[in-house]
């Protein structure tokens, strides 16, 4: 392999890496009203009883997992604030992919 590695130009290596990253991206799903209202109910429930949540959000083509407690809900800006180990993170409702409340 070392013998053939010399034929790969840096531009080709960078392009190959970018193609691999692009192939791993996902499309953002579109949810119906029932799923959105389910998310809203779970968010309110988790906030009211200060329960730990497992969130999956969509960020630049990838699914990101976050864990923490919902510290506040802003219905005007349509975002929630999640208290994680790293600090407070603002999450838009539109970026939610999945929400699991851990009792």
JOCORJO-V855328 format. One line per field, one symbol per residue. ss: DSSP state (~ for helix, > for strand, _ for the rest). phi: phi as a letter, one per 40 degrees, with the letter a starting at -180 (. if undefined). psi: psi as a letter, one per 20 degrees, with the letter a starting at -180 (. if undefined). A space follows every 10 residues. Layout:
BEGIN
ss=???
phi=???
psi=???
END
This chain:
BEGIN
ss=_~~~~____~ ~~~~~~~~~~ ~~~~______ __~~~~~~~~ ~~~~~~~~__ _>>>>>>>>_ _>>>>>>>>> >>>>____>> >>>>__>>>> >>~~~>>>>> >>_
phi=.ccccccccd cccccccccc cccccbcccb ccccccccdc ccccccccbf ccbbbbbcaf gbcbcbbibc cabbcccfab bbcbcchcbc bcdcccbaab cbc
psi=hhgihiioqh hhgghgghhg ghhiqqqpqp qrhghghggg ghggghggjl qpqoqpqpol iqpppqqaqo hqpnhgilqq pporhiappp pqhhipgqpp po.
END
